[in-house]
Amino acid sequence: MKALYDFSYLTNAIHQWLSSFLSPNGVMITEMILVGLAFMLFFAVLGLVLVYAERKVSAFFQQRLGPMRVGKWGTAQTIADVIKLLMKEPIINKEADRFLFNLAPYIIMMAAFMAMAALPFARGLQALDFDIGILYVAAVSSLGVIGILLAGWSSNNKYSLIGAMRAGAQIISYELSVALSLLTIVVLTGSLQLSVIVESQADGWWLFKGHIPAMIAFLIFLIASTAETNRGPFDLAEAESELTAGFHTEYSGLKFAFFFLAEFANMFIVSAIGATVFLGGWMPLHIGNWEGFNAIMDYIPPIFWFFGKVSFMIFLMMWFRWTFPRLRIDQLLTLEWKYLLPINLVNILVMAFIGLVGWHF
Amino acid sequence: MDEVIAQALESQEYFINMGPQHPSTHGVLRLVLSLDGEIIRKVEPHIGYIHRSIEKMCEHDSYQQIVHLTDRMDYLSCHINNEAVCLAVEMGLQVEVPERVKVIRTIIGELTRLSSHQLWWGVMGMDLGAITTFLYGFRDREMITDIFEETCGARLTMNYNVPGGLMFDIHPNFQKRTKEFVTHFRKKLPEYDDLLSNNVIFRERTIGIGKLSKEDAISYGVTGPTGRASGFSCDVRKHHPYSAYDKVQFNEILRTEGDCFARYQCRIAEMWESLSIIEQLIDNIPEGPFKAPTKAVIKLPKGEWYQKVETARGEFGVYIISEGQKSPYRLKFRSPGFSNLSALDHMARGAKIADLVAIMSTIDLVIPDIDR
């Protein structure tokens, strides 16, 4: 059963087929291009699906239908929007720093791409399996803040600058909580490699195996990752009722679409990391020794498990956004430095103790 | 000159134009903010972007026409504004309107207040970043708008009151639909509390923000729920009852905190009071004519009259000076929004940009009402 759903057969077959007529270097370059194309395609599809999902989810939270006109149930609405954004004139503020202004969206996109490369989508379906996977993802996903700061600075607009400064303070603070809550689980796995973390959850997810500290870590991760992706109730960087649109006020057309897309991609990435570390990644749900139940769960392909868990996390984040009011900047920083971080540090100590004594399952 | 620049650099202050096109000024209000980082040092409202010289236009219009200008001012309390002009003209003509008219005017006025507060609640949530509340507010407001549409044909700039009574009698469905709405909204109002009032983030954002003491409220002339949240007892319905307000039981909602949350609670509590006023009256509309006989061309005798009413935003006054012609010699509107806005600077100093949005939201500004 497990062999059937293993993508490494497919990737190995491609590798061997390419090797049969290309030099080793040629094979490497071709594979890199193929993987890059696959990610770009995935990125585009992800954007389409998540924008549609967000609009529908928000609509159902708000007792309305959402997009309904373009395509069946409005499914083609996002495509129409993309075409509109592509055709819009890219307006650049006269006083803007043109080079940095144009660079900013690409930096944000690049950070999202780089983080996505390390995600384990399914068995054998992972572009880069570093032995420092979590560290890598935490590092590159925080590169995005450079793009936000550049966008705010180069726009030469006070609203943009305030938004960018808020985003800088916010993302840098909340990164600590994200990393520490992930480290809480790393204490148990003993490895930073994402594939090893997934394998270690074959007999149960860390959320359940790690007792209460794991649940606390999961909650903190949820809060902090929502803040790190700049989504409501932590969307202070955009805060449309205060700063019109925050750091991307001056952007239009495709460059605006990049910011928009990067937000959804970041949401996907943090959800995927959360699903991988806390919810077993692509591992199916197994309950103790219910042989029949576990066997049925094994029939569901890992890729569905992965995307199911990610969708659940994304839905949670959308739920937050469409329910809560926004925090104020000082409250946001108070929450992080006075509450989440100390709780996190104590939590990681407790977890280390549990790991040492061997109380976890 | 160098000294001025050096001083400006020293203070680290900078200016931001908030508006006239800004999502949270709810119209074309322009606020010039002096900021120190995110902290507000000064707020200077610049008004006049939607000034239509309504008061001057009134000097050339007949009294029936003037009524139709007032709903372009505070478009969320249009029936109450209309009522104010009608009451002032009736005072000048010394016409006693039938009991039926008084009761219907009160019901319509309370429905208007409810719909205004519903919209305010939705927008308040949206200003603080909870966009869903906006749709919830509009969902319930829709029922009132439907009732008004059936009653007087319009959905936004509505006219139903005329000097001497009403334009026409109520629609046969009016009582039924109003009762339906009241039962519906009594169930939905607790939902408002669940979604916003009891939310931790919302409370953090509003409690202790934008304080206005009772003395300041009085000296700035702040009225309505904004003034009552500071403990200033200023409900015109209670102190100078007009229409049928002397026949119904209701409480004047007073809070003493004077912060954003008190103003919020004040309006939520007012919605409950409005529901109870409507319930008391809706089954007791007396029979009779819907209009006292008036002449086609109304000429007020020489004199001066002042009539004030309680709109959703506060005390709205109409001051008519007549020279015996068919149009007034001078007509002055005392709009609540103008006085309430004047206290904004006082409330917002030392707060943050996000607080300013919350404060503006709880003052419940309607810009055409300020500019007139």
Boltz contact constraints between the chains, C-beta under 6 A:
constraints:
  - contact:
      token1: [A, 61]
      token2: [B, 132]
      max_distance: 6.0
  - contact:
      token1: [A, 62]
      token2: [B, 132]
      max_distance: 6.0
  - contact:
      token1: [A, 62]
      token2: [B, 135]
      max_distance: 6.0
  - contact:
      token1: [A, 63]
      token2: [B, 139]
      max_distance: 6.0
  - contact:
      token1: [A, 158]
      token2: [B, 16]
      max_distance: 6.0
  - contact:
      token1: [A, 232]
      token2: [B, 129]
      max_distance: 6.0
  - contact:
      token1: [A, 233]
      token2: [B, 201]
      max_distance: 6.0
  - contact:
      token1: [A, 240]
      token2: [B, 23]
      max_distance: 6.0
  - contact:
      token1: [A, 241]
      token2: [B, 23]
      max_distance: 6.0
  - contact:
      token1: [A, 241]
      token2: [B, 24]
      max_distance: 6.0
  - contact:
      token1: [A, 241]
      token2: [B, 127]
      max_distance: 6.0
  - contact:
      token1: [A, 241]
      token2: [B, 357]
      max_distance: 6.0
  - contact:
      token1: [A, 242]
      token2: [B, 353]
      max_distance: 6.0
  - contact:
      token1: [A, 242]
      token2: [B, 354]
      max_distance: 6.0
  - contact:
      token1: [A, 242]
      token2: [B, 357]
      max_distance: 6.0
  - contact:
      token1: [A, 322]
      token2: [B, 132]
      max_distance: 6.0
  - contact:
      token1: [A, 324]
      token2: [B, 201]
      max_distance: 6.0
  - contact:
      token1: [A, 325]
      token2: [B, 128]
      max_distance: 6.0
  - contact:
      token1: [A, 325]
      token2: [B, 129]
      max_distance: 6.0
  - contact:
      token1: [A, 325]
      token2: [B, 130]
      max_distance: 6.0
  - contact:
      token1: [A, 325]
      token2: [B, 201]
      max_distance: 6.0
  - contact:
      token1: [A, 325]
      token2: [B, 202]
      max_distance: 6.0
  - contact:
      token1: [A, 326]
      token2: [B, 128]
      max_distance: 6.0
  - contact:
      token1: [A, 326]
      token2: [B, 129]
      max_distance: 6.0
  - contact:
      token1: [A, 327]
      token2: [B, 201]
      max_distance: 6.0
  - contact:
      token1: [A, 328]
      token2: [B, 354]
      max_distance: 6.0
  - contact:
      token1: [A, 331]
      token2: [B, 204]
      max_distance: 6.0
